[in-house]
Amino acid sequence: MEKQTIATSTNYQKPDAYGALSMPVYHCASFEFGSAKNMSDVFCGRVLDPEYSRIMNPTVTFFEERVKSLTDASNVFAFNCGMAAITNAIMAVAKAGTNIVTSNHLFGNTVSLFRNTLGNFGVEVREVNLLEEESVRNAVDEKTCALFFEIITNPQMEVADVGMLADVAHSHNVPVIADTTLIPFTEFDGRSLGMDVQVVSSTKYVSGGATSLGGLVIDYGTFPVFNRRIRYELLFNLGGYMTPHAAYMQTVGLESLDARYRVQSSNALELATRLQKVPQIKRVNYTGLPDNPFYEIAKRQYGNTSGAMLTIDLADKASALRFIDRLKVIHRASNLFDNRSLAIHTASTIFGTFSGSQRRAMDVLDTTIRISVGLEHVDDLYEDIVQAVQE
Ligand SMILES: *Cc1c(COP(=O)(O)O)cnc(C)c1O
């Protein structure tokens, strides 16, 4: 069956008493049992049934099952945001004395999670250049608990070779965890690329236009530790499970994901192409442009679309800040892949609390504006940008 059909199919775990076409929202904390034995079976993990909505809820399970059929994963876990998904995936494998091999081109809160939060618990983070096989080989050792990377880094827009990363990691029996937020998981096959687990901020493409926060751990079952620890330990102890209301909205979002993504990614390509000819814009960074250094590898790994995020560089910091102030159609906001287009000066916001030298080390420039392209007509977006870059 085609993915778009799967995304809109009804397949409940149990028949709905009224034949509801969308999944009812089970807005309840706990579930009643038929017998003491049944209760004990569920609590001791012999039977998988909802007991308490911190751990399992039918509306959330429904959403997880739909993502599972779209990705052919072994297990899918839904969390209340992308950071909770990342935290759970890492907590499943990390312990004091182990290390995470990654780069310093990462989402700002992930950098802080690795360096600060996990650093306080004796987990070391090794930030290397993931584009260089030699650096990756030198960093991975018998104490490595995960190789973590983002499929397109933000705002640098770099694309690492997943096959190479997987070869190095797997030769040490280390799982590859990919943050795949920047391209919908329906566009590529993570397992055949060599990923063991995908983590996704479903707040972005999946939610259906920023309706709710959400996060996903998409586990291919290659390292059974993920399923075991998340299902039977971390969901109980950390408390990051998705709420039924968010799961309902994210399921509805999933149904229109493909249609929205087609428009947003083609708008982004069209906009990037036109912006290259605007003299005040010094650089347009988008992997879908044929002269982008990552054009070939991005296409080979992630398919024919290149996502709905691009960056532009202006002459200096003052021009970049003035650009943000002048926008009339594009919204001044963080977040990605809303139905509306959003723009942000990353150096003074998301990375604003890092020092100048830390930002330089991460290649976060004062001249860069990140744009998340929405569903508006591309002519209006283009005109807005052109008027905002005037001196
Ligand atoms: C937004 C984002 C996150 C965090 O997701 P939340 O849902 O905001 O917690 C993680 N990684 C990437 C690449 C993101 O864009």
The ligand as a MOL file (V3000), in Angstrom:
LIG
                    3D

  0  0  0     0  0            999 V3000
M  V30 BEGIN CTAB
M  V30 COUNTS 15 15 0 0 0
M  V30 BEGIN ATOM
M  V30 1 C 13.0040 21.2590 17.2350 0
M  V30 2 C 14.0980 20.2760 17.1720 0
M  V30 3 C 14.3790 19.4360 18.2590 0
M  V30 4 C 13.6280 19.5280 19.5760 0
M  V30 5 O 12.2840 19.2270 19.4170 0
M  V30 6 P 11.1410 19.7880 20.4200 0
M  V30 7 O 9.9150 19.1300 19.8930 0
M  V30 8 O 11.1340 21.2670 20.2950 0
M  V30 9 O 11.5230 19.3340 21.7800 0
M  V30 10 C 15.3930 18.5120 18.1250 0
M  V30 11 N 16.0980 18.4170 16.9870 0
M  V30 12 C 15.8690 19.2030 15.9190 0
M  V30 13 C 16.6850 19.0270 14.6860 0
M  V30 14 C 14.8600 20.1580 15.9780 0
M  V30 15 O 14.6470 20.9570 14.9230 0
M  V30 END ATOM
M  V30 BEGIN BOND
M  V30 1 1 1 2
M  V30 2 1 2 3
M  V30 3 2 2 14
M  V30 4 1 3 4
M  V30 5 2 3 10
M  V30 6 1 4 5
M  V30 7 1 5 6
M  V30 8 2 6 7
M  V30 9 1 6 8
M  V30 10 1 6 9
M  V30 11 1 10 11
M  V30 12 2 11 12
M  V30 13 1 12 13
M  V30 14 1 12 14
M  V30 15 1 14 15
M  V30 END BOND
M  V30 END CTAB
M  END
